[in-house]
């Protein structure tokens, strides 16, 4: 391994939240247009060479070669058959890449632009997953050598390093299957607050997008505040 990667340390942020989901069996929504993950994959990094240049990226690998279904009568996932054929795996490069180690180490690295889709023909660069299949996110640090590194004696060593957090694995779904996962998403996702306040039932909260609601609920709040404000004067 290249020495610029040898000391790298990666810590998963919001690990307690991931653990909570993992206990229930995490589900991530995939849509035709692409959906952001919740929890968001985010890490903190140490041990990089502050001056060296790195690219941060993620990909998603199948956990096994099976397709699943959710058995509602006993609230558990069961194997439904062999996995569907997969699209060539895609890589999501963090938009701040490439950047010096110093930059990467001074803040949380947030993969909040990454979107999951079940559209096999997606042309937006989203991560393509099969619904009802299980995936393991992987995080990669890639060292980008300077242009003139013909003198680098580590030239043939590996220029990337992979970190895997098993508690971030999930089943891709088009709608939440396990009611407990739905509840946990609503309780812990700030973008889902609109639902709890206005009495919308949990099922629609789960199957509706978390992202578009945030705008709706913010607009509602603004409107509400404006009206309240108006009455006082």
C-alpha positions, 0 to 999 in steps of 0.5 A: 500500500502507498505510504500516503494511505498507510496511516489513514483512519476512517470513522463512521459518523452518526454510527449510533443511528446506523446501528439503530437501523441495522438492528431493524434491518435497514431499508433504503428507497430507490426510485426512478429519478433517484433518492438520497440515502437516509441516514446519509453516509458520512465519515471523518478521516485522519492520518492522511498526508496533509499535502498529498492529493486524494479522491474520495469515492463510494460504491455499492456491492451486493451482499449476496446473490439473492433476491428477498421479499418481506414476509408481513405475517412474521415481520421478517425478510425471506429469500425469494430467489436468485438475484436479478442480473446487475448493471455494471457497478457505478462509482460515486465520486465525492464532488470535492475531489480531488483535494489535499489531505488537509482539506479532507481531514478538517471536516466531516465528509458527507455523501449527501449528493449521492442518489440511489435509483432502480432505473437500469437505464439511468443517465444521471450518474446515480447508483443503480440498485435492484429493489429487494436486493441487499447491498454493502456501501464501500468507501474508498480513498484514492491517492492521486500522485503528482504528475512528475512522479517517475521517481516515486519508489512506491509507484507499484504499490496500491493507490487506493484503500477501501473501508467497509462499515457492515452496519451501513448495509441495507435492502433496497426497496421501492417502498418501506416494508418493515413498519419499524423502519418507517417509524425510525425514518420519520422519527430521526429524519429532520426532513420528515418532520412535516408528517409528524406535525400535521397528522399525516399517517405514517404509511404515506410518510414512508412511501412518499419521498423524504426529500420533496416533503422537506420543501413542502413542510418548509413552505407550510411553516413559512406560510403558517408563520407569516399568517401568525405574524400577520394576526399580531399587528 
